Amino acid sequence: MYTLKKSLGQHFLKDENICRKIVSSLQEHPFTQLLEVGPGGGALTKYLLQIGHISFKAVELDEEKVEYLTQTYPAISGKIIHQSFLDIEKPFEGPFTVVGNFPYNISTQILFKLLEWREEVECMVGMFQKEVAQRIAAKEGNKTYGVLSVLVQAFFKVEYLFDVHEKCFQPPPKVKSGVIRLLPQKDKLAMRSEKDLFLVVKTAFNQRRKTLRNAVKGLFDAAILEDELFNKRAEQLTVQQFAELTFRMK
């Protein structure tokens, strides 16, 4: 078979029901191009290869898994990108969908890469550590609401789909998992620039216990900081309010 590498955060899905649920969630939104991130032992891949009339690619860093997948699923031959997902170029021209049981040690970086590609990403169904999945989906006022929540929700609608128990994996991770789906926001959020949004959000949450006035004072003129909105803390602001703040920055 193959060995599991802790250094790559490998916990492979073995529960067929969960695999089918993920594929079913994926197919609720039709696509013609699909990228699987981290196919590993092929638990999801064997179902994805059965989807007709699509262009399919899988990105896998581990050479041993590439060899295993090629031998076990001949249909995947020529469709594997043997690299780290974080290093690859955009895998398709035009819109594509992304699916994966993401390696937990780089799952946040994977999300930020998908944000860079958001003009082409029409849907993403991914498995994350439950705590990270909840953070991505969290709304303002929630303790887990933070940088990741705001920046992902500024561009994507987030749906928390279901929990996945540790026993569904080999080896079982020490944490529960959660599957979420991202779909592009129908209405583009008005902001001065994405760079400004990233800056104000990261600065605000960097000192989340302070009022906004103290946390982001370097980004705004004193007169602007008099606004009552700055009495709030970062976690109390909606995604929309953060976007509106970009127009008032220095």
N, C-alpha and C positions, 0 to 999 in steps of 0.2 A: 504494500500500500504506500504510505508516505509517513513522514514524521511531522509533528506539530512544533512550530518554532515560537517560543515565548517572545523572542526579540521582535517578531513581526506582529505580536498581539493576536496570534491565531487561535480562535475558538470556532470550530466548524459546526454549522447547523446540521443536526441529524434528524429533526422532527419533520416528517413528511407533511403533516397537516399545516405546520407553520410555513413551509416552503410553498405549499399550494395557496395559502392565504395571501402571501406576499405577491405571488404571480397574479392572483385574481385581482388584488388591489391595483396592480400595475396595469392590467388590461381594461380597467374601468375607463381609462383615458387612452384612446387609440394612438398608435405611434408607428413609424416606419423605420426608425433607426434607434437601436438600443445598445447602451454600454453597461456591462456588468463590471463593478469594481470589486476586486478581490474574490474571484470565484472559488479559490481554495480547493476543496475536494469535490466541487461540482454539485453540491446539494441543490442549489437553485439552478445552476447551469443546465442540468439535464431537462428541466422543464422549459427553460428559456429557448433552448435549441429546437423545441417542438413548435414554437410559435411560427406560423407560416407568414410568408410575404413580408419579411422584415430583413433589414441589414443588421447583423449582430456582431459586436466585438466585446472582448473581455480583456481587462488589464490586470496582470498578475506579476508581481515582483519575484516571487520564489520559483527558482528554476525547477526544483523538484516537483512542484505543483503543476508547472507548465507541462512537464514531461508526462505526469500522471494524467492530466486532463486530455492531452493529445492521444494517449494510448487508450484511455477509457471511453472517450467520446470523440470518435473519428470526425464527426461533423464539425468539430471546433477547429480543425486544422486550418491554419492560415488566418484565423480570427482572433488570435491572442496577441496582445501588445505586452511584450515581456519587459516591463519597466515599472517603476513606482508611479502610481497615479499622480503624485504631486509633480512629477517631471514631464508628463506627456503633453504633447500639443493637443489641440482640440481634435477629437477622434473622427468627427464627421463634418461635412459641409451641410449647412441648414439645420433645422430643428432636430433634437434628439432627446431621448429619455434615458435616465440613469437609475440603476438599481444596484443594491449591494448589501451584504452583511459587512459593514465597514469595519476595518481594523480599528479597535477602540483607541489605540494610542495615537492615531492621526485623524480621527473622525472630524475634529473641529477644523483642521487644515483642509480636509476634503471639502467641507462646506464652503470655506472661503474661496476655494478654487471654483466651485460651482457658481458662486456669486459672480466671479469674474466672467464666467461663461453664460450668465443668466439670459442673455438675448437669444441663445439657442436652446437652453434647457427648458423643455416644455412640460416636464414632470420628473420628479425624483421620488422613488420609494426606497427608504433606507432603514437599516437597523443600527441603532446606536445603544450605548449604555443608557439605561432608563433615565438616569439623572440628566444626561445631556439632552436626550429626546424631550424631556419635560421642560428643560431650560429653553430649547428652541421654540417650543409651543407656548411658553408662559405669556400671560397678559400682564399689563401694568398693575401694580399693587401687589403682585405676587413676589415672595422672597426670591424665587429662582429667576425672575425677570432680570435680564442684564444685556450686555453688549450683543451676545449671540442672538437673543430674542429680537432685539430692535433691528439689527442689520439684516437678518434673514427675513423678518416680517415686512421690512420696508420694500422688499422686491417679490416676496413669495407669500402665498396663503399657506399656512401650516396646519395640517390635520394630524392629530395624534391618533393612530389607527388601533394599535393593541399592544399589550404587554407580552413579553416572551420570557418564560421561566428558564432558570439556569440549567435545568435538566434537559433542555432541548438542544444542548451543545455538547461537543466532545473536544477538549475537556470542559466541564462546567465552569464558567467564569465565576468570580466571587460576587458578581453583581447581577441584578436583573437587567433585562434589555427592553427596548421599546421600538416599535416601527412607526415611522412618520411618513407623510407624503407632502411634498412641496409642489404647488402649482403657481405659475406666474400671477401676480396681482393683476386684475383686469384693468384697474385704473392706475396709471403711473403716478407715483407720489411726487408732488411738486417740491423741489429742493434747489438751493442755489448751486450745489455741486455734490457729487457723491463723496468727494474728498472732505468737504466740510461736514457732511453727515457723519462720516467715520470718525472725524476728529472730535466733534462735539459729544458724540455718544461715548466714545472711549474715555474722554476727559471726564465726563459726568460720572461714569460708573467707576472710574479709578478711585474716587473718594466718595463712594455711594452713601456713606453715613452722614456726610455733610450736606447742607442745603446746596441747591444748584448754584446759588449766588457765590458761595465760597469755592465750590468745586471747579466752576468754569470761568471764574472772574477774569482770567487772562485773555479770554476769547471775545469779550464784549466790552463796549464802552460803559462807563459808570452810569450814564443816564438810562441806558437799556436795562442795567441790572436792578434798577428801582422797581421794575415790573413785579407784581405780586407772584407771578409764575415762578420767579427765582427763589421764593420761600420754600418751594417743594424740593423733595429729594428726587434723584434720577429715576428711581423705580416707580414714581408716581406719574411720570409723563408718558403719554401715549406715543406711539411711533409717529403719528401725524404731528404732534407737538414738537418732537425732535426735528422733524423735517422743516417745520415752520421756523424753528430757531435759526436754521442755517442762513436765512435771509437777513437776520439781524446781527450776525457776527461781524467783527471788525473787517 
